[in-house]
């Protein structure tokens, strides 16, 4: 029976050690943020800043100007 008591004591000590380790892991995960890698404050999908929309629009205007210029050169 003494052997069984020793096993139970060892298991309780291991359980306590593992609980402490899990708390450390949880703190590390909390410090790093979510597990998906995404920032905690997400923007809505498809969000573009005013400056970003302006740059895209300007680039598209330049592409169309290039197409029109090539079309006039052929004619």
Residue, then its C-alpha position, 0 to 999 in steps of 0.5 A: x500500500x505504501x507503494x500506491x501512496x507514493x504513486x498517488x503523491x507523484x501523480x499529484x505533484x506531476x499534476x500540479x507541475x503541469x497546471x503551472x506549465x499550462x498557466x505559463x503557456x496560456x500567458x504566453x499565448x495571451x501575450x502573442x494574441x490570437x492563434x490565427x495570427x490576425x490582429x485583434x481589432x480587425x477591419x471589415x473585409x474589403x476596407x480601403x482607405x481614401x488614399x488607397x482608392x485614390x491610388x487605384x483610380x489613378x492607376x486605372x486612369x493611366x492604364x486606360x489612357x495608355x490603351x486609348x493612346x495605342x488605339x489612336x496610334x494604330x488608326 
